[in-house]
Amino acid sequence: MIGYVTFGTNDLPRAVAFYERLLAPLGVKRTWDSERGVAWGSDGQPSLGVMKPFDGQPATRGNGTMVALAVDSRDKVDQIHKLALELGATDEGPAGPRGEGFYAGYFRDPDGNKLNVFCFG
């Protein structure tokens, strides 16, 4: 159902550097690159991009908006959450169990956009 998600940024080089390193362990590659933004994804799957806003106004984060990155293990959740913090993200909830069968870690990217990385089981 979802084709892609984009986050606005006021510092495209910083955002690209953050996501380039954050998404590498997930095995995704750049799928789109322009002077306004960059997107990453894999064959036939939804992609994630960072963009300078089209209207030329400053990018702002969405209150209540969150993008969840699915992985296949708790170890990968721990790895990606830790990497995000090393890359300058802020912790919004450490990696750990969240109810029965759901394991996740929450963080905000350098622009303040909220993400989580999660797995089931």
N, C-alpha and C positions, 0 to 999 in steps of 0.2 A: 504494500500500500504506500509506504513512504519511498519516494525516489531519492531525495536528498534533503539535507538540513544545512543551513548556513548560519554562521555567527558573524555579526558585524565587528569590525575592528577599527581602531584609530591609529594603529601601528602595524601595518601589514607585514613588514619584514620580521618583527618580533613574533607576531602570531604564526607566521609560516614556520619560523624556526621552532617554536613550541610544538606545533602539531606535526611537523616533519619527524621530530624525534619521538613524540608521544605515540604516534600511530605506527611507526616502523615495526615494533614488536607484534602488532596485529596482522602484519603481512599485507597491508594495503599500500598502494602506490598513488602517486599523483595522477589524477584523471583529467584535470583541467587546470590551466595556468594562464592568467592574463595580468595586465597591469592593475586591475581592480580586485583580483582575488585568486585563490587557489583552492582546489578540491581534491580529496583523496577517496579512494574506494577500491573495490575489487569486482571482478566480473559479475555483472547482473545484480549486485547488491546495492543498497542505498549508499550514498556518499555523504561526506561531511566536508563543508567548505568554510573558509573565512573570506570576508569581503569588505571592501570599503563601501559604505552605504551609497546606493545609486543616487539618492537625492542630494548628496553632498553635505548633509548634516552630520554632526558627530554621532558615532555609534554608541548605543546604550544597551545595557543588558536587559533581558526580559525578566521581570519579577514573576516567579512561578514557572519559568521556562527551564527545562533541563533536557539534555540529550544523554541517553544511556548507551554505553558501548558494551556489547555482549562479547564475552570470552568463554573459553571452555573449561576453566579450572579456577579454584581458589588461589592457587599459586600465581596464575596470570593476573587475577584481580589485585593481589598484593603487589606484584611487580609493576603493573601499570599505575596504580595509585601512588606508589613510592616514586616512580619516575616522574609523574606529574608534579609532585611536590619538589623534586630536585630541579625541575625545569622552571620553577617559579610559580606554580599553582598554589592556591591556599586551600587548606584542609577544611572540608565541610562535613566530615564524618569519616573516621578511620575505617579501613577495610575490616569487615567482620560480618557475622551472621545478622540478618535482618528478618526475623521470622523463620518459619520452617521452610527449609529448602532454598533459601535465597541468601546470597552472599554478595556484598557490595561495598565499595568505597566511593566517597563523594568528594569532589573538589571543584574549585573555580579556576578557570584559565586566567592568564595575566590581564585579560580585558574584563574579568568578573563574570563570565558566562559559566553557568553551572553544568557540570557533567557528572556522571557516575560510570563506574566500570563494574560489571556484575556477571554472575553465573548462577545457574540453578543447580541444585544437587549438593 
